[in-house]
Amino acid sequence: MRPNLKRSLVSGLALGATLLASQVWAKDDITVAMQLEPPHLDPTSAAAQAIDSVVYSNIFEGLTRFMGDGAIVPGLAESWEISEDGKTYTFKLHDGVTFHDGTTMDGEDVKFSLDRARGEDSANAQKALFAGIADVTVVDPLTVQVTLSEPNGNFLFNLAWGDAVIVAPESIENIKTAPVGTGAFKFSNWVQGDRIDLERNAEYWGAQPALAKATIKFISDPTAAFAAVMAEDVDVFSGFPAPENLPQFDADPRFQVLVGSTEGETILSTNNKQPPFDNVKVRQALAHAIDRQAIIDGAMFGYGTPIGTHFAPHNPAYVDLTGNSAHDPEKAKALLAEAGFPDGFETTLHLPPPSYARRGGEIIAAQLAAVGIKAEITNVEWAQWLETVFRGKNFGLTIVSHTEPMDIGIYARPEYYFQYDNKAFQDLMASLNETTDPAMRTEMLQKAQTVISEDYVNGYLFQLANLGVAKADVQGLWVNAPTAAIDLTGVSWAN
């Protein structure tokens, strides 16, 4: 019997049209919004979280990397061996890795990156992470040996930070405006004040991302952020700045609301060297003047976990020390009187752009005024904050969320912007770095938390929640943020 050629032809055409339509309509681009525009795109020379948000894993990669669940996994290093004394790490690099400009990534680039990060003239915001490196030797193009002066139980963790990504000497001159990395996406374009465009790296050494293009838009105003998401002008808003709107999105089937944790200890940073904050009683008074739950409710609409020290509550080693700084205005006034300030004093309060700082700062200023501390608010952009507060140390108080992972070690750096100088704490951190036994490390971390809480180094407010809104069919976004990143390498559309 002859087959029905007409029916077969029609069926074939229909099947072809269906396949063609699915290929044509399969969405492979995305627009992601974030509140803050980075000052530049070199994660190895600035402290701005917004830099890592754009480039971490997308453009730049390190020897190790964080996954969305906080795990540390191999990155550009496919494996490593650690010597018995814990001082020598031998990294085996992936073969066939190239930078976006086509140049080969090899051991010389690893040595360049680590030597640059730890060099005397290094501008790396986390230079202390690399201080324990005594030598970096290129054994062969795919093997690098890193020797430490002392064992460091955090070393592989430290190498996963955005500050430790691998860069190339050939492209370092223009890294701030035209970054060249090894990641799954290449930098394409930057329209200042508006957006950064990324495109898929067709030569990527690892698994190809599902997305061919990504646009990262900057929308600083919370009202405009709400409007952009509601109008579906953006597909994702990472770090959504208006938490009061989240219930509305949650009730709308077009969207999904992502609520997770971050490593962001949100603190009232205090200049410990500037009088009167060089007096521990004044710092203690400051802590008791603050009602952290009122700040969480008023500025973050309930999103955030109270903290009493600089440590993430989801970390197994966390100690709840909020009782050390319970809200007690009368005690705050008494402490001020004991410190010689019965009528209070005046100081400055620098507030960077995030909503937690601007909104929280207004609440804190009122709380401080109630005990006699008059804080003059100065709203600053991130570039001003980095210059005046972080580098210049010209401030009394400021509010910032420290989003770096498990970064209590910054309190062992007297030159750090809040200028806390405690030799006993520094020795404790040095011992921690040399310790690999998990139980001993937990004990040391808990002691460290207690020391800075009882020294009232800063006003400890809350752990920042990771709040995001996305269209319902976007999948693969990080819910939690173990480091500052909008990792697009695993993101796709459900259709």
N, C-alpha and C positions, 0 to 999 in steps of 0.2 A: 504494500500500500504506500502510495506517495505521501510524504509528510506535508502538512499544511504549511507551505512556505510563507504564505501571507501572515498567518498567525505567528510563526516563528520570528519573522522579520519585525512585526509589531512588538512582540514581547522583548526581542533583543534591543530594539530602539528604546523601549520604555525602561529596560534595565540600565541601558547606557545613560539615559537621561537622568535616572535616579542617582547613579554613581557620580555623574558629572555634577549634579546639583549638590550632592553631599560634599564633593571636593570643593566646589565653588563657595558653598556656604559654611564650611567648617571654619569656625572663627579661630584665628591664630594671632590676634593682636589684643592688647589690653591697655587700658588707661588706669593708672594707679595714682591717687592723690595723696599727698602728705602735707602737713601744715608748714614745715620750715624748709626753706631753700638752703642747701649747703653753701658755705662760703667759698669752697672750692672742692675738688674731687680727689685729693690726695689723703687717704686715710692714715698715712704714715707720718703726717706732719701737723695734725690738728686734733683737738679734742671734741669737735662738733659731732654729735650723734647723727645729724642729718647726712653726713658724708657716708658713714657706714650703711645707713639706711638705703642709699642708692647703689653703692658699689660692692658691698660685701657679698661674696659668692657670685654675684652677677657679672662684675667686671674683673675683680681681683680675687685671687685665691692664696691661701697659705699652705704650709706643709701639712697642717691639720686644720680641721674646721668643725664648727658647731652644726649639729642638726637641730631641727625644730623642737625635739624633745630634750635638748640639752646635752645629748651624747657627743663625745669627741671622737671623730672618725678620721681616717686618712684623707688628705687632700692631695696636694701635689706630690707628697711622699706616699708611695704605695705601701711602704713598710719601714720599720726601724728596729734596731737592736740597741739595748742599753747595757753598758758594761756593769760588772758585778759591783763596782764601787759607786755606781749611780752617777758618774761624772761625764761619761762619754756616750753620746747618742750618734749612731751611724744611720743616716737616712738613705734609703734607696728611692730614687725619684722615678716617676712614671716616664716611660720612653715615648718619644714622639709628641711632646707638648710644645706648642709654639705660642708666642705672644700674638696679639691681634695684628701686629705689623708684619708678621711672617717670620720674625727672628726666633731662633730656638731657645727654649727655656732649659737651662742646665744648671749644674752645680755652681758655676761662676755667678749666676744670677742670685742663687741662694746666699752665697757668701757676700755678694755686694749688698743685698737687702739687709742681712743681719749685721754686717759691719757698719752700714749706714745708720741703722737704728740705734746702735750702741756707741757710735762715734762721739768724740768730744763736742763736735758742732751739731749733733743731732737735734732736730726740731720735733722728734717723736714725742707725742703727749704722754706716752707710757714708756719712756726710755728705761725706767726702772725694771721693766719686764726682762730686759736684755742685759742688765748690769752684771749678772752672774756668768755670762759667756766669757770664757778665757781665750778661746781660739775657734776659728772656723776654717777647716781645711777641705779643699776639693780633692777627694781621692781619685775620682775619675768623673767624666761628664754627668754620670747618673748616680754618683755616690758622694755624700757630704758628711763629714765628721764634725760634730759640734762638741767641744770640750768645755765643761763648766768648772768654775773654781771650787764650787761646793755642790753636793747633790741638791736637786730641786724637785720636790714631788709635784710641783705645779707646771713643770716645763712644757709638757705637751699641751696642757690647758692654755698656757700663755701664748703658745704658737698659733692657737686658733683665733686669737683676737684679731680684729681688723687692723690693728696697728702693726701686725706681724706678717702682712701679705707680701708676696714676692713680686718685686718690681725689677725693671731692667735698666741698666745704665744708658742704653741707647735712647730711651724715651723719657728719662727722668726729668729732663729740662722742662717739658710741657705737661707734666703729669697733673697739674692742678686744673688745667682747662681742657686737656685732650688726653685723658687717661688711657694707657695701653696695658692691659692685663692678659691673663690666660683664661678668663672665665667664659661661661657659656654665652654671654652677651657682649657685644662690642659697643663702645660709645659711638654715637652717631652725630648728635647735635645738642647744643645747649642754647636755648633762648632765655637769656637772663630775665628773671622775674616771672617766668611762665612755666617752662618745662625742660626736661631732659629726655632725649630720645635714645633708645637702645635698639639694637638689631641682633638677631641670632648670629652666633659665630659658627659659620659652616665648617670651620676647621677645628672645632672644639675636640679635645682629646677624650672627653668623657661622653656620657649619653646626651644626645641632642635634646634641647628643651622643646616642649610642645609649642611654645610661643615663638613666632617669627619676629615680632616687633613689640616693644613696650614703651609707653610714654608715661613719664612720671611728672605729674603736674603739682605745682605748689599753690596751695590755697590757704592763706594764713588766717582769714577771718572765719570764726565759727559759724556765723550766719550764712556766709557764702558757701561754706563747706556743706551745710545742711541742704542748701538749694541745689548744689551741684550733684549731690547723691540722689536727691529726690527727683531731679529732672533726668536722671540717668546719663548725665554728661560724663561721669566717670564710672568705671566698673568696680573699683575698690577704693576705699579711703582708709589708709593705714594710720593708726594713731588718731582716730576721730576726735576732734577737739571740743565737741559739744555733747557730753554724755547725757545731758537732759533730753536729747532727741532719740536716744537709742530705743526706748520702748516703742516709739512710733515706727521705727524701721523694723523692729522685731515683730510687729503686728502686720506688716506688709509682706505678702508672699513673694514680692519681687526681690526681696533682700534677705540676706542672712547677717546676723550680728555675731561677731566673734569676740568673746570675752576671755582673756587668758591672763597669765602672769608675765611679769618682766623682771629683769635684774635691776630695775630702777628704784634705788632708795632715794626717795624725795626728801630733801633735808633743807632746813634753814641754816645754810652754811654761815659760819661765824669766823671772822678774822681774829684768830687766837693771839696774834701779836699786837693788835691795835687796842690801846686802852679804850674803854674799860674791859674789853673782852679778854684781856690777858689775866683777869681775875676770875678764878673758877667759880666764886660765889655769884658773880654777875652772869656767867654762862648758865649756872644752875637756876638762877632767877628767871632767866630767859626761857629755859625749858619748862618751868612750872607755870609760866604765863600763858603757854600755848595750850589750846584745846584742840588736839589733833582730830578728834571725831567731828568737831564743828567744821574743820577745814575740809575733811573728806566729804562731809555732807554738803557743805556750801559750795565748794569749788569743783568737786568731782561727782556730785549727786549720788554719793554712797559707794562709788567704785574706788577701791583702795583698801589695803590692810594696814592698820596701825603698826608702827615699829618703834622700838625704844633704843635701837642701835643700828649700825650700818651693816645690815645683813638681811638677806632675803628670807622671809618666813617659810618659803617652800623648801629651803635647804635643810637637810636632816640635822645639821649642826646648829640650827637657829636656837637662840635662847630668848624667851619673851621677857624683855627688860623695860616694858612700857611703864611699869610701876615706879621706876626711878625718876620719871619725869611726868607724873600725873598732874593734871590741870589743878593748880592750887594758887590762885591769885594772891591770897593773903600771905602764903609762904614766900611767893616771889617778892612781894613788897618788903617783907622782913629781911630777906637775903640781900636785897638792894641796900637797905639801911645798914646792915652789917658791913657791906662792902664800901660804905661811905657815900651812898647815893640815895638818901632818904627821899629826895624829890625827883628821883629818876634822872634821865639824861637823854641827849639827842644822838641819833646815829643815822646812817643811810641804809636804804633797802633797795638794792638793784634787782629789777625783775626782768628776766629775758622773756621772749614771746610766748612760750607755751601757756596754754590755759591754766595748767596747774599752778604756774608761777604768778601770772597776772591776777587770776581770780583768788588764788590762795593768799597772795601778798596783801590784798585789800583786807582780808579777814584777819591775817596775822597782825597787820599794822594796828587794827582796832583792838585786838587782844593785848598787844604790847602797851598801847596807850592807856589801857585800863589799870596798868600797874606803874605808870609813870614814864615808860620808855617811848619817846617820840621818834618814830622811824620815818624819815623823809623818803618817799617812794620816787625812784627814778626808773622809768621804763626804758629798757635798752634792747637794741637788736643783737643778734648773736655775735656779730663781728665786734660790736662795742663791748659785749660781755667778755668775750675772749681777750680783748685787749686790756680793758680796765680791771676786770675782776680776776680772771684766770691767770693772765700773764703779769699784769701790773700790780695785783694784790691791793688795789686802791678802793677798798670798800669796807663797810662795817658788817652788813648782813646781805645775803642774797638767797634766792630759792632756786634750787636746781635738782633735777633727778639724775643720779649717777647710774647710767644704764650699763656700764661695763660689768662683766660677770665676776662675781665673788671678788670684789675689789677692796676689801678691808685693808689690804696692804698699803693703800695710799696714805694711811694714817702713820706709816713708818717713814714718811718722806717730809722732813721739816720744811723743804722748799716748796711743797705743794701749796696751792693757793690759800687754804685755810690755816696754814702755818702752825700746825700742831707739832710740838717737839718734845717727845717723851722717850728717853733712852731705854727705859725698861720695855716699852712697847716695841721699839725698834729691834731690841734683842730677841723679843718673843717672835716677831715676824721672821727674823733670820733663822731661828730654831725651827719654825714651821716649815720654811723652805727646804731645810735639810732633812726633814722627817717624812718618811713614806708610810709608816704604820698608820692605818686608818683610825684606830681608836685614839692614838696619841695626837693625831692631827685634829680630830674632833675636840678633844680636851683643850688643845691650844687655841683653836678657833673660838671656843666658848669663853675662854679666859680673855681673849682679845676683845670680843664683843662687850664683855663686862667692863674692861678697863676704859674703853672710850665712852661707854654709857655713863660710868661713874665720874669721868672727867668732864662730862657735858661738853665734849668738843664741839658738837653741832646740835641744833634742834632737830631731833629725828621725828619725822612726820608720818609718812606712809609709804608703802610699797606701791609703785605705780602699776595700775592695771593696763593690760594690753587690749585696747578697745579698737575694734575695726568694724567696718560695714562693707559688704560686698554684694554684688548681684548673686542671686540664688544659685546660678549654674557655674559659678567660679569654684574650682576645687584646687586643693594643694597648697593653700595659704597656711603660713604658720599661725597657730592659735596663741601659743606662748612665744615669748621672745627671749631666748637664752642669751642673745646678744642683739645689739641694734642692727636690724637687717630687714629688708623687704625682699626675701629670697624668692626670685621668680623662676628658679631652675626647675622646680617641680610643679609649677602652676599650669593649669589647663582649663578648658571649657568642657562642661559635661556633655555638650552636644557633639 
